[in-house]
Amino acid sequence: MPQADNLTDDGIFIHSAPWVQASVFGNPSQRYNHGSNGCINIPPKDMVKLYQKTTVDEPVIIYGQG
């Protein structure tokens, strides 16, 4: 992944997911069926913005249900 941030010591990342259709993001019932193995998938255009604004060891707070 060109833009990926490691969140945990056991390999959970927040990363771009170009293979996920745009209609699936933000739809919890669809995300369950199209999710990953624990990583947090972000639309590519949003991940570029996030990756540009974060630094190493910056705290991450994740909101939502999933």
All heavy atoms as TSV, in Angstrom:
chain	resi	resn	atom	element	x	y	z
A	1	MET	N	N	0.836	-1.181	0.000
A	1	MET	CA	C	0.000	0.000	0.000
A	1	MET	C	C	0.885	1.251	0.000
A	1	MET	O	O	1.732	1.390	0.882
A	1	MET	CB	C	-0.858	0.044	1.273
A	1	MET	CG	C	-1.898	-1.031	1.394
A	1	MET	SD	S	-3.287	-0.685	0.353
A	1	MET	CE	C	-3.269	-2.095	-0.682
A	2	PRO	N	N	0.696	2.144	-0.940
A	2	PRO	CA	C	1.518	3.359	-0.958
A	2	PRO	C	C	1.224	4.292	0.214
A	2	PRO	O	O	2.118	4.945	0.717
A	2	PRO	CB	C	1.170	4.015	-2.287
A	2	PRO	CG	C	-0.062	3.361	-2.759
A	2	PRO	CD	C	-0.162	2.025	-2.093
A	3	GLN	N	N	-0.025	4.352	0.651
A	3	GLN	CA	C	-0.363	5.133	1.837
A	3	GLN	C	C	-0.958	4.180	2.868
A	3	GLN	O	O	-2.080	3.710	2.703
A	3	GLN	CB	C	-1.390	6.235	1.531
A	3	GLN	CG	C	-0.878	7.349	0.683
A	3	GLN	CD	C	-1.183	7.150	-0.787
A	3	GLN	OE1	O	-2.045	6.389	-1.160
A	3	GLN	NE2	N	-0.437	7.834	-1.626
A	4	ALA	N	N	-0.197	3.919	3.917
A	4	ALA	CA	C	-0.663	3.030	4.969
A	4	ALA	C	C	-0.009	3.439	6.277
A	4	ALA	O	O	1.187	3.702	6.320
A	4	ALA	CB	C	-0.328	1.580	4.645
A	5	ASP	N	N	-0.817	3.517	7.319
A	5	ASP	CA	C	-0.304	3.834	8.646
A	5	ASP	C	C	-0.549	2.641	9.564
A	5	ASP	O	O	-1.682	2.166	9.686
A	5	ASP	CB	C	-0.990	5.075	9.221
A	5	ASP	CG	C	-0.548	6.358	8.545
A	5	ASP	OD1	O	0.637	6.448	8.186
A	5	ASP	OD2	O	-1.371	7.270	8.391
A	6	ASN	N	N	0.507	2.150	10.195
A	6	ASN	CA	C	0.407	1.034	11.123
A	6	ASN	C	C	-0.183	1.543	12.432
A	6	ASN	O	O	0.353	2.459	13.041
A	6	ASN	CB	C	1.792	0.435	11.344
A	6	ASN	CG	C	1.747	-0.871	12.076
A	6	ASN	OD1	O	0.685	-1.434	12.310
A	6	ASN	ND2	N	2.911	-1.363	12.431
A	7	LEU	N	N	-1.279	0.942	12.871
A	7	LEU	CA	C	-1.945	1.387	14.094
A	7	LEU	C	C	-1.578	0.564	15.318
A	7	LEU	O	O	-1.626	1.061	16.432
A	7	LEU	CB	C	-3.464	1.344	13.913
A	7	LEU	CG	C	-4.054	2.286	12.866
A	7	LEU	CD1	C	-5.557	2.063	12.759
A	7	LEU	CD2	C	-3.746	3.727	13.206
A	8	THR	N	N	-1.251	-0.705	15.116
A	8	THR	CA	C	-0.999	-1.594	16.250
A	8	THR	C	C	0.272	-2.403	16.034
A	8	THR	O	O	0.782	-2.506	14.923
A	8	THR	CB	C	-2.171	-2.578	16.446
A	8	THR	OG1	O	-2.207	-3.475	15.337
A	8	THR	CG2	C	-3.504	-1.852	16.581
A	9	ASP	N	N	0.735	-3.014	17.102
A	9	ASP	CA	C	1.920	-3.867	17.016
A	9	ASP	C	C	1.645	-5.195	16.314
A	9	ASP	O	O	2.567	-5.881	15.907
A	9	ASP	CB	C	2.474	-4.155	18.410
A	9	ASP	CG	C	3.071	-2.918	19.061
A	9	ASP	OD1	O	3.486	-1.997	18.320
A	9	ASP	OD2	O	3.118	-2.877	20.296
A	10	ASP	N	N	0.357	-5.551	16.183
A	10	ASP	CA	C	0.043	-6.839	15.570
A	10	ASP	C	C	-0.466	-6.716	14.129
A	10	ASP	O	O	-1.101	-7.620	13.605
A	10	ASP	CB	C	-0.934	-7.633	16.430
A	10	ASP	CG	C	-2.247	-6.907	16.663
A	10	ASP	OD1	O	-2.357	-5.718	16.335
A	10	ASP	OD2	O	-3.175	-7.559	17.190
A	11	GLY	N	N	-0.162	-5.605	13.469
A	11	GLY	CA	C	-0.397	-5.510	12.037
A	11	GLY	C	C	-1.711	-4.934	11.570
A	11	GLY	O	O	-2.133	-5.203	10.447
A	12	ILE	N	N	-2.382	-4.162	12.404
A	12	ILE	CA	C	-3.601	-3.492	11.968
A	12	ILE	C	C	-3.211	-2.135	11.395
A	12	ILE	O	O	-2.561	-1.333	12.058
A	12	ILE	CB	C	-4.613	-3.318	13.117
A	12	ILE	CG1	C	-4.970	-4.675	13.734
A	12	ILE	CG2	C	-5.859	-2.573	12.626
A	12	ILE	CD1	C	-5.641	-5.646	12.789
A	13	PHE	N	N	-3.619	-1.885	10.162
A	13	PHE	CA	C	-3.289	-0.651	9.464
A	13	PHE	C	C	-4.548	0.130	9.124
A	13	PHE	O	O	-5.642	-0.429	9.043
A	13	PHE	CB	C	-2.576	-0.965	8.140
A	13	PHE	CG	C	-1.151	-1.393	8.289
A	13	PHE	CD1	C	-0.835	-2.682	8.680
A	13	PHE	CD2	C	-0.121	-0.508	8.029
A	13	PHE	CE1	C	0.480	-3.085	8.813
A	13	PHE	CE2	C	1.201	-0.899	8.149
A	13	PHE	CZ	C	1.502	-2.188	8.546
A	14	ILE	N	N	-4.380	1.410	8.903
A	14	ILE	CA	C	-5.373	2.220	8.226
A	14	ILE	C	C	-4.763	2.503	6.853
A	14	ILE	O	O	-3.634	2.974	6.765
A	14	ILE	CB	C	-5.710	3.504	9.011
A	14	ILE	CG1	C	-6.797	4.289	8.300
A	14	ILE	CG2	C	-4.493	4.347	9.305
A	14	ILE	CD1	C	-7.363	5.431	9.127
A	15	HIS	N	N	-5.491	2.115	5.792
A	15	HIS	CA	C	-4.883	2.237	4.468
A	15	HIS	C	C	-5.924	2.449	3.384
A	15	HIS	O	O	-7.116	2.214	3.572
A	15	HIS	CB	C	-4.028	1.015	4.139
A	15	HIS	CG	C	-4.766	-0.281	4.096
A	15	HIS	ND1	N	-5.594	-0.637	3.060
A	15	HIS	CD2	C	-4.788	-1.311	4.975
A	15	HIS	CE1	C	-6.090	-1.837	3.295
A	15	HIS	NE2	N	-5.619	-2.271	4.456
A	16	SER	N	N	-5.441	2.901	2.246
A	16	SER	CA	C	-6.262	3.083	1.070
A	16	SER	C	C	-6.814	1.735	0.627
A	16	SER	O	O	-6.143	0.715	0.747
A	16	SER	CB	C	-5.400	3.697	-0.035
A	16	SER	OG	O	-6.122	3.810	-1.225
A	17	ALA	N	N	-8.048	1.749	0.124
A	17	ALA	CA	C	-8.666	0.513	-0.363
A	17	ALA	C	C	-9.312	0.766	-1.725
A	17	ALA	O	O	-10.527	0.897	-1.846
A	17	ALA	CB	C	-9.693	0.011	0.636
A	18	PRO	N	N	-8.490	0.848	-2.765
A	18	PRO	CA	C	-9.040	1.150	-4.086
A	18	PRO	C	C	-9.956	0.070	-4.647
A	18	PRO	O	O	-10.715	0.326	-5.568
A	18	PRO	CB	C	-7.788	1.324	-4.960
A	18	PRO	CG	C	-6.695	0.642	-4.227
A	18	PRO	CD	C	-7.041	0.706	-2.772
A	19	TRP	N	N	-9.943	-1.122	-4.105
A	19	TRP	CA	C	-10.772	-2.217	-4.591
A	19	TRP	C	C	-12.198	-2.164	-4.040
A	19	TRP	O	O	-13.070	-2.878	-4.508
A	19	TRP	CB	C	-10.146	-3.563	-4.227
A	19	TRP	CG	C	-9.968	-3.735	-2.750
A	19	TRP	CD1	C	-10.889	-4.236	-1.862
A	19	TRP	CD2	C	-8.827	-3.390	-1.982
A	19	TRP	NE1	N	-10.389	-4.222	-0.587
A	19	TRP	CE2	C	-9.105	-3.694	-0.631
A	19	TRP	CE3	C	-7.593	-2.833	-2.295
A	19	TRP	CZ2	C	-8.196	-3.474	0.392
A	19	TRP	CZ3	C	-6.697	-2.620	-1.261
A	19	TRP	CH2	C	-7.001	-2.931	0.054
A	20	VAL	N	N	-12.454	-1.286	-3.034
A	20	VAL	CA	C	-13.785	-1.168	-2.442
A	20	VAL	C	C	-14.566	-0.093	-3.194
A	20	VAL	O	O	-14.075	1.021	-3.390
A	20	VAL	CB	C	-13.677	-0.809	-0.938
A	20	VAL	CG1	C	-15.053	-0.613	-0.332
A	20	VAL	CG2	C	-12.912	-1.893	-0.190
A	21	GLN	N	N	-15.792	-0.417	-3.607
A	21	GLN	CA	C	-16.628	0.553	-4.300
A	21	GLN	C	C	-16.996	1.707	-3.378
A	21	GLN	O	O	-17.219	1.521	-2.186
A	21	GLN	CB	C	-17.905	-0.109	-4.808
A	21	GLN	CG	C	-17.682	-1.163	-5.862
A	21	GLN	CD	C	-18.982	-1.824	-6.286
A	21	GLN	OE1	O	-20.030	-1.618	-5.699
A	21	GLN	NE2	N	-18.899	-2.634	-7.327
A	22	ALA	N	N	-17.093	2.903	-3.942
A	22	ALA	CA	C	-17.385	4.110	-3.163
A	22	ALA	C	C	-18.681	3.979	-2.378
A	22	ALA	O	O	-18.789	4.488	-1.251
A	22	ALA	CB	C	-17.435	5.325	-4.080
A	23	SER	N	N	-19.685	3.293	-2.903
A	23	SER	CA	C	-20.979	3.159	-2.223
A	23	SER	C	C	-20.901	2.319	-0.952
A	23	SER	O	O	-21.787	2.373	-0.108
A	23	SER	CB	C	-22.012	2.557	-3.171
A	23	SER	OG	O	-21.614	1.261	-3.573
A	24	VAL	N	N	-19.838	1.562	-0.801
A	24	VAL	CA	C	-19.681	0.694	0.372
A	24	VAL	C	C	-19.156	1.479	1.578
A	24	VAL	O	O	-19.530	1.217	2.716
A	24	VAL	CB	C	-18.751	-0.488	0.030
A	24	VAL	CG1	C	-18.424	-1.311	1.255
A	24	VAL	CG2	C	-19.386	-1.358	-1.048
A	25	PHE	N	N	-18.302	2.477	1.338
A	25	PHE	CA	C	-17.766	3.274	2.445
A	25	PHE	C	C	-18.903	4.023	3.135
A	25	PHE	O	O	-19.769	4.591	2.493
A	25	PHE	CB	C	-16.721	4.272	1.935
A	25	PHE	CG	C	-15.453	3.620	1.479
A	25	PHE	CD1	C	-15.156	3.521	0.140
A	25	PHE	CD2	C	-14.558	3.092	2.393
A	25	PHE	CE1	C	-13.984	2.924	-0.294
A	25	PHE	CE2	C	-13.391	2.482	1.983
A	25	PHE	CZ	C	-13.101	2.390	0.640
A	26	GLY	N	N	-18.899	4.015	4.460
A	26	GLY	CA	C	-19.932	4.698	5.225
A	26	GLY	C	C	-21.226	3.913	5.340
A	26	GLY	O	O	-22.202	4.413	5.873
A	27	ASN	N	N	-21.259	2.692	4.870
A	27	ASN	CA	C	-22.451	1.850	4.942
A	27	ASN	C	C	-22.095	0.600	5.738
A	27	ASN	O	O	-21.575	-0.363	5.190
A	27	ASN	CB	C	-22.913	1.493	3.524
A	27	ASN	CG	C	-24.212	0.729	3.513
A	27	ASN	OD1	O	-24.588	0.089	4.490
A	27	ASN	ND2	N	-24.919	0.785	2.392
A	28	PRO	N	N	-22.377	0.621	7.059
A	28	PRO	CA	C	-21.936	-0.487	7.922
A	28	PRO	C	C	-22.390	-1.876	7.465
A	28	PRO	O	O	-21.638	-2.822	7.553
A	28	PRO	CB	C	-22.535	-0.142	9.286
A	28	PRO	CG	C	-22.730	1.325	9.253
A	28	PRO	CD	C	-23.053	1.665	7.818
A	29	SER	N	N	-23.609	-2.004	6.945
A	29	SER	CA	C	-24.073	-3.332	6.531
A	29	SER	C	C	-23.276	-3.833	5.329
A	29	SER	O	O	-22.999	-5.026	5.207
A	29	SER	CB	C	-25.566	-3.311	6.221
A	29	SER	OG	O	-25.836	-2.456	5.128
A	30	GLN	N	N	-22.888	-2.950	4.437
A	30	GLN	CA	C	-22.073	-3.330	3.284
A	30	GLN	C	C	-20.616	-3.538	3.679
A	30	GLN	O	O	-19.949	-4.416	3.153
A	30	GLN	CB	C	-22.167	-2.276	2.190
A	30	GLN	CG	C	-23.503	-2.245	1.505
A	30	GLN	CD	C	-23.763	-3.534	0.754
A	30	GLN	OE1	O	-22.925	-4.010	0.006
A	30	GLN	NE2	N	-24.926	-4.127	0.964
A	31	ARG	N	N	-20.106	-2.737	4.597
A	31	ARG	CA	C	-18.707	-2.859	5.021
A	31	ARG	C	C	-18.456	-4.219	5.650
A	31	ARG	O	O	-17.389	-4.790	5.512
A	31	ARG	CB	C	-18.331	-1.755	6.026
A	31	ARG	CG	C	-18.287	-0.376	5.443
A	31	ARG	CD	C	-17.206	-0.179	4.404
A	31	ARG	NE	N	-15.897	-0.446	4.938
A	31	ARG	CZ	C	-14.941	-1.074	4.277
A	31	ARG	NH1	N	-15.122	-1.488	3.059
A	31	ARG	NH2	N	-13.772	-1.274	4.824
A	32	TYR	N	N	-19.448	-4.740	6.353
A	32	TYR	CA	C	-19.283	-6.054	6.976
A	32	TYR	C	C	-18.976	-7.109	5.915
A	32	TYR	O	O	-18.150	-7.986	6.112
A	32	TYR	CB	C	-20.544	-6.427	7.753
A	32	TYR	CG	C	-20.444	-7.776	8.430
A	32	TYR	CD1	C	-19.720	-7.912	9.611
A	32	TYR	CD2	C	-21.042	-8.893	7.888
A	32	TYR	CE1	C	-19.601	-9.149	10.235
A	32	TYR	CE2	C	-20.938	-10.130	8.503
A	32	TYR	CZ	C	-20.216	-10.250	9.670
A	32	TYR	OH	O	-20.101	-11.460	10.290
A	33	ASN	N	N	-19.637	-7.027	4.778
A	33	ASN	CA	C	-19.450	-8.009	3.708
A	33	ASN	C	C	-18.227	-7.732	2.832
A	33	ASN	O	O	-17.754	-8.619	2.148
A	33	ASN	CB	C	-20.692	-8.058	2.813
A	33	ASN	CG	C	-21.894	-8.582	3.558
A	33	ASN	OD1	O	-21.776	-9.463	4.398
A	33	ASN	ND2	N	-23.054	-8.023	3.282
A	34	HIS	N	N	-17.730	-6.494	2.840
A	34	HIS	CA	C	-16.631	-6.123	1.955
A	34	HIS	C	C	-15.415	-5.613	2.724
A	34	HIS	O	O	-14.566	-4.943	2.166
A	34	HIS	CB	C	-17.083	-5.024	0.980
A	34	HIS	CG	C	-18.204	-5.460	0.100
A	34	HIS	ND1	N	-18.027	-6.306	-0.968
A	34	HIS	CD2	C	-19.522	-5.179	0.145
A	34	HIS	CE1	C	-19.199	-6.520	-1.545
A	34	HIS	NE2	N	-20.117	-5.850	-0.900
A	35	GLY	N	N	-15.357	-5.910	4.004
A	35	GLY	CA	C	-14.276	-5.396	4.838
A	35	GLY	C	C	-12.972	-6.150	4.660
A	35	GLY	O	O	-12.794	-6.945	3.750
A	36	SER	N	N	-12.058	-5.869	5.557
A	36	SER	CA	C	-10.743	-6.500	5.488
A	36	SER	C	C	-10.568	-7.431	6.674
A	36	SER	O	O	-11.516	-7.698	7.400
A	36	SER	CB	C	-9.663	-5.418	5.481
A	36	SER	OG	O	-9.598	-4.799	6.741
A	37	ASN	N	N	-9.358	-7.855	6.910
A	37	ASN	CA	C	-9.065	-8.742	8.038
A	37	ASN	C	C	-8.673	-7.954	9.276
A	37	ASN	O	O	-7.806	-8.361	10.029
A	37	ASN	CB	C	-7.947	-9.713	7.652
A	37	ASN	CG	C	-8.384	-10.677	6.580
A	37	ASN	OD1	O	-9.519	-11.114	6.582
A	37	ASN	ND2	N	-7.504	-10.984	5.665
A	38	GLY	N	N	-9.298	-6.817	9.483
A	38	GLY	CA	C	-9.038	-6.022	10.674
A	38	GLY	C	C	-8.543	-4.628	10.383
A	38	GLY	O	O	-8.636	-3.751	11.226
A	39	CYS	N	N	-8.010	-4.412	9.207
A	39	CYS	CA	C	-7.534	-3.075	8.843
A	39	CYS	C	C	-8.714	-2.131	8.629
A	39	CYS	O	O	-9.832	-2.558	8.375
A	39	CYS	CB	C	-6.690	-3.121	7.579
A	39	CYS	SG	S	-5.123	-3.991	7.801
A	40	ILE	N	N	-8.426	-0.862	8.715
A	40	ILE	CA	C	-9.422	0.160	8.437
A	40	ILE	C	C	-9.172	0.654	7.021
A	40	ILE	O	O	-8.103	1.173	6.715
A	40	ILE	CB	C	-9.326	1.305	9.458
A	40	ILE	CG1	C	-9.604	0.757	10.852
A	40	ILE	CG2	C	-10.275	2.431	9.082
A	40	ILE	CD1	C	-9.316	1.721	11.958
A	41	ASN	N	N	-10.153	0.456	6.157
A	41	ASN	CA	C	-10.036	0.836	4.752
A	41	ASN	C	C	-10.591	2.240	4.548
A	41	ASN	O	O	-11.640	2.577	5.070
A	41	ASN	CB	C	-10.807	-0.133	3.863
A	41	ASN	CG	C	-10.310	-1.556	3.960
A	41	ASN	OD1	O	-11.035	-2.481	3.670
A	41	ASN	ND2	N	-9.084	-1.765	4.362
A	42	ILE	N	N	-9.881	3.035	3.780
A	42	ILE	CA	C	-10.241	4.426	3.513
A	42	ILE	C	C	-10.305	4.621	1.996
A	42	ILE	O	O	-9.462	4.078	1.272
A	42	ILE	CB	C	-9.164	5.379	4.103
A	42	ILE	CG1	C	-8.974	5.133	5.590
A	42	ILE	CG2	C	-9.481	6.835	3.821
A	42	ILE	CD1	C	-10.126	5.529	6.454
A	43	PRO	N	N	-11.270	5.426	1.510
A	43	PRO	CA	C	-11.258	5.733	0.077
A	43	PRO	C	C	-9.907	6.347	-0.310
A	43	PRO	O	O	-9.333	7.129	0.451
A	43	PRO	CB	C	-12.389	6.752	-0.091
A	43	PRO	CG	C	-13.301	6.506	1.072
A	43	PRO	CD	C	-12.403	6.069	2.200
A	44	PRO	N	N	-9.388	6.003	-1.483
A	44	PRO	CA	C	-8.053	6.480	-1.883
A	44	PRO	C	C	-7.851	7.986	-1.766
A	44	PRO	O	O	-6.835	8.435	-1.239
A	44	PRO	CB	C	-7.927	6.006	-3.327
A	44	PRO	CG	C	-8.775	4.780	-3.378
A	44	PRO	CD	C	-9.946	5.079	-2.476
A	45	LYS	N	N	-8.815	8.793	-2.221
A	45	LYS	CA	C	-8.632	10.249	-2.175
A	45	LYS	C	C	-8.565	10.757	-0.740
A	45	LYS	O	O	-7.832	11.698	-0.445
A	45	LYS	CB	C	-9.726	10.967	-2.953
A	45	LYS	CG	C	-11.118	10.798	-2.402
A	45	LYS	CD	C	-12.149	11.518	-3.274
A	45	LYS	CE	C	-13.557	11.270	-2.801
A	45	LYS	NZ	N	-13.883	11.868	-1.544
A	46	ASP	N	N	-9.301	10.129	0.171
A	46	ASP	CA	C	-9.271	10.538	1.573
A	46	ASP	C	C	-7.996	10.070	2.271
A	46	ASP	O	O	-7.463	10.750	3.138
A	46	ASP	CB	C	-10.498	10.008	2.312
A	46	ASP	CG	C	-11.790	10.606	1.795
A	46	ASP	OD1	O	-11.761	11.748	1.276
A	46	ASP	OD2	O	-12.829	9.930	1.883
A	47	MET	N	N	-7.505	8.900	1.877
A	47	MET	CA	C	-6.269	8.394	2.489
A	47	MET	C	C	-5.080	9.255	2.106
A	47	MET	O	O	-4.182	9.480	2.933
A	47	MET	CB	C	-6.029	6.936	2.088
A	47	MET	CG	C	-4.910	6.280	2.861
A	47	MET	SD	S	-5.234	6.274	4.641
A	47	MET	CE	C	-3.563	6.198	5.250
A	48	VAL	N	N	-5.059	9.775	0.889
A	48	VAL	CA	C	-3.977	10.667	0.481
A	48	VAL	C	C	-3.939	11.880	1.403
A	48	VAL	O	O	-2.889	12.267	1.910
A	48	VAL	CB	C	-4.132	11.091	-0.994
A	48	VAL	CG1	C	-3.174	12.215	-1.342
A	48	VAL	CG2	C	-3.901	9.910	-1.911
A	49	LYS	N	N	-5.107	12.466	1.677
A	49	LYS	CA	C	-5.186	13.636	2.566
A	49	LYS	C	C	-4.732	13.276	3.979
A	49	LYS	O	O	-3.969	14.008	4.604
A	49	LYS	CB	C	-6.607	14.176	2.612
A	49	LYS	CG	C	-7.083	14.778	1.330
A	49	LYS	CD	C	-8.532	15.198	1.469
A	49	LYS	CE	C	-9.146	15.547	0.145
A	49	LYS	NZ	N	-10.587	15.840	0.272
A	50	LEU	N	N	-5.222	12.148	4.491
A	50	LEU	CA	C	-4.865	11.733	5.844
A	50	LEU	C	C	-3.371	11.455	5.961
A	50	LEU	O	O	-2.721	11.886	6.912
A	50	LEU	CB	C	-5.658	10.484	6.236
A	50	LEU	CG	C	-5.390	9.919	7.619
A	50	LEU	CD1	C	-5.820	10.911	8.695
A	50	LEU	CD2	C	-6.117	8.601	7.802
A	51	TYR	N	N	-2.823	10.760	4.984
A	51	TYR	CA	C	-1.405	10.402	4.999
A	51	TYR	C	C	-0.520	11.646	4.988
A	51	TYR	O	O	0.513	11.691	5.637
A	51	TYR	CB	C	-1.089	9.505	3.808
A	51	TYR	CG	C	0.247	8.816	3.899
A	51	TYR	CD1	C	0.431	7.739	4.750
A	51	TYR	CD2	C	1.322	9.240	3.132
A	51	TYR	CE1	C	1.653	7.093	4.830
A	51	TYR	CE2	C	2.553	8.599	3.203
A	51	TYR	CZ	C	2.710	7.537	4.052
A	51	TYR	OH	O	3.915	6.905	4.143
A	52	GLN	N	N	-0.935	12.670	4.277
A	52	GLN	CA	C	-0.163	13.911	4.197
A	52	GLN	C	C	-0.198	14.699	5.508
A	52	GLN	O	O	0.695	15.484	5.788
A	52	GLN	CB	C	-0.685	14.792	3.061
A	52	GLN	CG	C	-0.400	14.226	1.700
A	52	GLN	CD	C	-1.106	14.982	0.585
A	52	GLN	OE1	O	-2.007	15.769	0.813
A	52	GLN	NE2	N	-0.687	14.720	-0.640
A	53	LYS	N	N	-1.221	14.473	6.322
A	53	LYS	CA	C	-1.406	15.263	7.545
A	53	LYS	C	C	-0.934	14.565	8.813
A	53	LYS	O	O	-0.925	15.168	9.876
A	53	LYS	CB	C	-2.879	15.639	7.705
A	53	LYS	CG	C	-3.349	16.586	6.641
A	53	LYS	CD	C	-4.789	16.950	6.852
A	53	LYS	CE	C	-5.215	17.929	5.775
A	53	LYS	NZ	N	-6.528	18.478	6.049
A	54	THR	N	N	-0.578	13.300	8.736
A	54	THR	CA	C	-0.179	12.580	9.947
A	54	THR	C	C	1.333	12.457	10.038
A	54	THR	O	O	2.043	12.560	9.050
A	54	THR	CB	C	-0.805	11.176	9.987
A	54	THR	OG1	O	-0.425	10.452	8.822
A	54	THR	CG2	C	-2.307	11.242	10.089
A	55	THR	N	N	1.796	12.234	11.262
A	55	THR	CA	C	3.219	12.045	11.511
A	55	THR	C	C	3.435	10.735	12.258
A	55	THR	O	O	2.504	10.163	12.817
A	55	THR	CB	C	3.791	13.211	12.352
A	55	THR	OG1	O	3.096	13.253	13.605
A	55	THR	CG2	C	3.630	14.530	11.629
A	56	VAL	N	N	4.671	10.290	12.305
A	56	VAL	CA	C	5.015	9.079	13.038
A	56	VAL	C	C	4.696	9.281	14.514
A	56	VAL	O	O	4.958	10.348	15.081
A	56	VAL	CB	C	6.510	8.741	12.840
A	56	VAL	CG1	C	6.924	7.580	13.721
A	56	VAL	CG2	C	6.796	8.439	11.376
A	57	ASP	N	N	4.106	8.282	15.139
A	57	ASP	CA	C	3.745	8.271	16.562
A	57	ASP	C	C	2.639	9.247	16.926
A	57	ASP	O	O	2.432	9.547	18.098
A	57	ASP	CB	C	4.971	8.519	17.450
A	57	ASP	CG	C	5.973	7.381	17.373
A	57	ASP	OD1	O	5.536	6.236	17.132
A	57	ASP	OD2	O	7.167	7.626	17.548
A	58	GLU	N	N	1.897	9.742	15.949
A	58	GLU	CA	C	0.757	10.610	16.243
A	58	GLU	C	C	-0.400	9.746	16.736
A	58	GLU	O	O	-0.723	8.721	16.125
A	58	GLU	CB	C	0.346	11.378	14.986
A	58	GLU	CG	C	-0.734	12.382	15.240
A	58	GLU	CD	C	-0.935	13.310	14.049
A	58	GLU	OE1	O	-0.068	13.375	13.166
A	58	GLU	OE2	O	-1.967	13.964	14.027
A	59	PRO	N	N	-1.061	10.123	17.845
A	59	PRO	CA	C	-2.199	9.327	18.333
A	59	PRO	C	C	-3.341	9.293	17.310
A	59	PRO	O	O	-3.548	10.267	16.591
A	59	PRO	CB	C	-2.645	10.072	19.597
A	59	PRO	CG	C	-1.509	10.940	19.959
A	59	PRO	CD	C	-0.779	11.254	18.697
A	60	VAL	N	N	-4.034	8.173	17.275
A	60	VAL	CA	C	-5.167	8.003	16.380
A	60	VAL	C	C	-6.385	7.626	17.214
A	60	VAL	O	O	-6.326	6.719	18.029
A	60	VAL	CB	C	-4.894	6.897	15.333
A	60	VAL	CG1	C	-6.127	6.619	14.491
A	60	VAL	CG2	C	-3.702	7.264	14.475
A	61	ILE	N	N	-7.472	8.349	17.005
A	61	ILE	CA	C	-8.739	8.041	17.675
A	61	ILE	C	C	-9.725	7.662	16.577
A	61	ILE	O	O	-9.925	8.408	15.626
A	61	ILE	CB	C	-9.262	9.242	18.474
A	61	ILE	CG1	C	-8.245	9.623	19.549
A	61	ILE	CG2	C	-10.621	8.915	19.102
A	61	ILE	CD1	C	-8.553	10.915	20.259
A	62	ILE	N	N	-10.362	6.510	16.726
A	62	ILE	CA	C	-11.290	6.018	15.714
A	62	ILE	C	C	-12.690	6.039	16.301
A	62	ILE	O	O	-12.941	5.460	17.358
A	62	ILE	CB	C	-10.892	4.600	15.268
A	62	ILE	CG1	C	-9.490	4.645	14.682
A	62	ILE	CG2	C	-11.902	4.042	14.273
A	62	ILE	CD1	C	-8.847	3.319	14.490
A	63	TYR	N	N	-13.581	6.712	15.611
A	63	TYR	CA	C	-14.970	6.800	16.014
A	63	TYR	C	C	-15.823	5.964	15.092
A	63	TYR	O	O	-15.496	5.776	13.933
A	63	TYR	CB	C	-15.459	8.254	15.931
A	63	TYR	CG	C	-14.801	9.189	16.896
A	63	TYR	CD1	C	-13.680	9.916	16.528
A	63	TYR	CD2	C	-15.294	9.339	18.182
A	63	TYR	CE1	C	-13.071	10.782	17.415
A	63	TYR	CE2	C	-14.692	10.194	19.079
A	63	TYR	CZ	C	-13.589	10.921	18.681
A	63	TYR	OH	O	-12.992	11.768	19.558
A	64	GLY	N	N	-16.953	5.505	15.602
A	64	GLY	CA	C	-17.908	4.806	14.755
A	64	GLY	C	C	-18.205	3.413	15.262
A	64	GLY	O	O	-17.732	3.000	16.312
A	65	GLN	N	N	-19.000	2.738	14.493
A	65	GLN	CA	C	-19.408	1.386	14.837
A	65	GLN	C	C	-18.855	0.440	13.782
A	65	GLN	O	O	-18.749	0.788	12.627
A	65	GLN	CB	C	-20.927	1.290	14.869
A	65	GLN	CG	C	-21.540	2.227	15.872
A	65	GLN	CD	C	-23.060	2.241	15.754
A	65	GLN	OE1	O	-23.631	1.527	14.959
A	65	GLN	NE2	N	-23.677	3.059	16.555
A	66	GLY	N	N	-18.544	-0.741	14.177
A	66	GLY	CA	C	-18.030	-1.643	13.165
A	66	GLY	C	C	-17.699	-2.993	13.671
A	66	GLY	O	O	-17.935	-3.396	14.714
